Amino acid sequence: MTRPQTVRHESDPEIGRVLRVSGGKYHVEIPSGVLEASLRGRVKQKDDRIVSVGDLVELGRVEDAVRIERIVDRTSALTRHGVAKRREQVIVANVDQVVVTVAAAAPEPDLLMVDRLLALAELSAIHGLVVVNKIELAGTTDVPSDMAPYVDAGYDVMRTSAKTRHGLEELAERLRDRISVFTGQSGVGKSSLLNALMPGLDLRVGEVGQRKGRGRHTTVAAALYPYPGGGYVADTPGLQYLSLWEVDPASLDTGFVEFSEFAETCRFGDCRHRREPSCGVRDAVERDDVSERRYASYLGLLEEAEGK
């Protein structure tokens, strides 16, 4: 993982990592601490990317002012279709791992959201991990039955409780020396988990509404925090809906890892696993080797990607 430089020659550019964006100011970590920077005008003119949390940036100094001169090429990015404008919205840049978080209860898991987040991670070549939090509400530490398709697909499904601290030691090991993004619907306990893992962080947390069983937004913008022992973790606002940005329909099936072995037996190399004859994936669904619900999620994303 690329970290801000600890040894720098006078001729080398100063590199820092953006931890937070607030009020047009960028909070950037450098080896000596965190400083506040603004965005130089020519960056806006020459680079159509928006500086995002997680970005490595080249800094310049004019007297006491610090300016972002350039965005270093990203290794990866967790992105989505912008809500307000038709453009890519980078949630966090340079990500190693997406921690898709659901609650065992309150709120009820949004499995379509989980499918979309895992597909987004796979399509972005980012490792995906599923965490079932609030297991104290379920009365058991077993993997919930609705999580079985993810286990069958090869994903690790961890069970945690921010209240009882069950599973936190193992989760802590999974975060070390990586840039991990906690994401998922509102109210699943992302901020509570990070508070439990990183004492002193003191992120705001909220209760799930009693009437609709939905979580309340407490995180209003993504932020990156240095993780004890190495790496970073990011808390993100709870998602109510996720639309993928400019996905090639022909490669969408790679976002569903369990399809791969069966797609090799498809009659056509460009099979989209919908109505084509002799489709290995559809045959696997009929045999229950692939989850019918996961397959339905794929078809829904395929329609979006094709603009239908």
Protein Blocks (a to p, Z undefined) as FASTA:
>chain_A
ZZddfbdcfklccddddfbdcehiacdddfkbccdddddfklmmmpmbdcdehiacdddd
ehjbccdfbdcddfbdcddddfkbgcdddfbghifbdcddddfbhpaddfklmmmmmmmm
mmnopacddddehklmnopabdcfklmmmmmnopacddddfklopoklmmmmmmgopacd
deddehilmmmmmmmmmghklpacddddfklopacdfbfbdcddddehiacdddddddfb
dcdehiafklmmmmmmklmmmmmmpmblklghlmgghifklmmmmnopacfklmmmmmmm
mmmmnoZZ
